[in-house]
Amino acid sequence: MIQAVNICALVLGIVGVACFNLRARGMFSREDARIQKYKLFKIRDSLIHLVAEEKLREEDFVFEYFYRAIDFVIRHTDQLTLKSVVGALRQAQDRGLDPAAAQELERVQRELKQESAEVRAVVSDFYATMVQILMENSSVIRFIANHADIWRAVNEWGRVLGSVFSTERLAYAFYKAYKNAAQTTAHAT
């Protein structure tokens, strides 16, 4: 009888700890997502600040393009999750607002050559923030970023497995594009 009570107490304790951990994890995830979104607000505000200080003109391609792109991501993600970020980036890509797309990145590079180091730093911060958001929202992306050679092997198997990791695969494509853009713009500063 005492063993049954002890076992029940142990099971209830384990369930209680598991429930607490799940609630805490959810709470921290929501707060992390809010912090990530505030980083995007900060970058958008930095662009506005550069215009106010007359270090960037409102009509400049860099301001218009990045302001619209950042604003689009902010407006299309209530809470930053991998699915919401990938969805927003896909929509942005469809509307020509993905600053990491190859053709857009070329134009961004040309335009950034004419801008001050402060402007280039804000743009570079945007790319780095997007890389960070993608990594923080996906353990798969974190793993892939640290083990790219394993990912290539998994990618080959992915063709066999179909769409099991379709969101992660798309997220990784965005991650690579934004990481490339972050590295490219960091070298331009």
WOFENCOR-V264328 format. One record per helix or strand of 2 or more residues. SS is the DSSP state (H for helix, E for strand). FROM is the first residue (numbers start at 0). TO is the last residue. If there is no record, write none. Layout:
SS/FROM/TO ; SS/FROM/TO
This chain:
H/1/51 ; H/60/74 ; H/81/93 ; H/101/111 ; H/116/135 ; H/138/145 ; H/147/160 ; H/165/187
